[in-house]
């Protein structure tokens, strides 16, 4: 994970282009928002090994997936995450509502009030993922 320490956003968006290159344990990319530190933040990630997109909260270093609005249970949504190709991952976040967009298509919304204060944005990978990132954009909703 890499946090952009000069950011402090409560309601806004974060978006990045990514290309998952390789990884046998995981091949993932994600965007982080409302990060207090490396142990407390929201992240939405896409992984080529599972072909899905999932939104999590991480509290005191423990990562938990969040339910999608209108659906109880389950684990994110299935979406093709081809290795070696550029994709765009975005989250718009305002108050307790988070909207996830992947490759220009809105995938799902999540409601959660755990981390209400502003925080840093950042980029995320896991395990042995080798991932390229480009065109990081972010901003406040005033």
C-alpha positions in Angstrom: 0.0 0.0 0.0 1.1 3.5 -0.7 -0.7 6.4 1.0 -0.6 10.0 -0.4 0.2 11.7 2.8 -0.7 15.2 1.6 -4.4 14.3 1.0 -7.2 14.7 3.5 -10.6 14.0 1.9 -13.9 13.1 3.5 -16.3 13.2 0.5 -14.8 12.8 -3.0 -13.4 10.3 -5.4 -10.3 8.4 -6.3 -9.6 6.8 -9.6 -6.6 5.0 -11.2 -5.6 3.1 -14.3 -3.9 -0.2 -13.5 -2.4 -3.2 -15.3 -2.1 -6.5 -13.4 1.1 -8.0 -14.6 1.9 -11.1 -12.6 1.5 -12.9 -9.2 0.7 -16.4 -8.2 -0.7 -15.7 -4.8 -2.6 -12.6 -5.9 -2.7 -10.3 -8.9 -4.5 -7.3 -7.6 -4.9 -3.5 -7.7 -6.9 -1.2 -5.4 -7.7 2.4 -4.4 -7.8 3.5 -0.8 -9.8 6.4 0.8 -10.4 7.9 4.2 -7.1 6.3 5.5 -6.1 7.3 9.0 -3.0 5.1 8.7 -1.8 1.8 7.2 -4.2 -0.1 9.5 -7.5 1.9 9.1 -9.0 2.6 5.7 -11.5 1.7 3.0 -10.2 -0.1 -0.2 -11.9 -1.4 -3.3 -9.8 -3.9 -5.2 -9.9 -5.8 -8.5 -8.0 -9.1 -8.9 -7.2 -11.0 -12.0 -6.9 -14.3 -10.3 -10.5 -14.2 -9.0 -12.0 -12.0 -11.8 -13.9 -9.9 -9.2 -14.1 -6.4 -7.6 -14.6 -6.2 -3.8 -14.9 -3.3 -1.3 -13.4 -3.7 2.1 -12.9 -1.8 5.3 -9.7 -2.4 7.3 -9.9 -1.6 11.0 -6.9 -2.1 13.3 -5.3 -4.1 10.4 -8.2 -6.5 10.0 -9.8 -6.4 6.5 -13.5 -7.3 6.1 -15.6 -7.3 2.9 -18.7 -5.1 3.0 -22.2 -6.0 1.8 -23.5 -4.5 -1.5 -26.6 -2.3 -1.2 -29.7 -4.3 -2.0 -27.8 -7.7 -1.5 -27.0 -9.5 1.7 -24.0 -11.7 1.8 -21.8 -12.6 -1.2 -18.4 -11.3 -2.0 -18.1 -8.3 -4.3 -19.1 -8.8 -7.9 -17.7 -10.9 -10.7 -15.9 -8.8 -13.4 -13.2 -9.7 -15.9 -9.8 -8.4 -14.8 -7.5 -9.5 -17.7 -3.8 -9.6 -16.9 -1.6 -7.5 -19.1 -4.4 -5.0 -20.0 -5.2 -1.5 -18.7 -8.3 -1.2 -16.5 -9.8 1.8 -14.6 -11.0 1.5 -11.0 -12.9 4.3 -9.3 -14.7 4.9 -6.1 -17.0 8.0 -5.4 -17.6 8.4 -1.7 -19.9 10.7 0.2 -21.0 10.4 3.8 -21.8 6.7 4.2 -22.3 5.8 0.5 -19.6 4.4 -1.8 -20.1 3.9 -5.5 -17.7 1.6 -7.4 -17.0 2.0 -11.1 -14.8 -0.4 -13.1 -13.8 0.2 -16.7 -16.4 2.9 -17.0 -19.3 0.8 -15.7 -21.0 1.3 -12.4 -20.7 -2.0 -10.5 -22.3 -1.5 -7.1 -22.8 0.7 -4.1 -21.9 0.0 -0.4 -23.2 1.7 2.7 -20.9 1.9 5.8 -20.4 4.4 8.6 -17.3 2.9 10.3 -14.8 5.6 9.1 -16.6 8.9 9.0 -13.7 11.3 9.2 -11.6 12.6 6.3 -8.4 10.8 5.5 -5.7 10.0 2.9 -6.1 8.3 -0.4 -3.7 5.8 -1.8 -3.0 2.7 -3.9 -3.1 -0.9 -2.8 -1.7 -4.3 -3.9 -1.4 -7.6 -2.0 1.0 -10.5 -1.6 3.2 -11.1 -4.7 1.1 -8.8 -7.1 3.1 -7.0 -9.7 0.9 -4.2 -10.8 1.4 -1.0 -12.8 -0.5 2.2 -11.9 -1.0 5.3 -14.0 -3.2 8.4 -14.1 -4.2 8.6 -10.4 -6.9 11.3 -10.0 -8.8 12.3 -6.9 -10.7 15.2 -5.5 -13.2 16.6 -3.0 -16.9 16.9 -3.4 -17.6 20.4 -1.9 
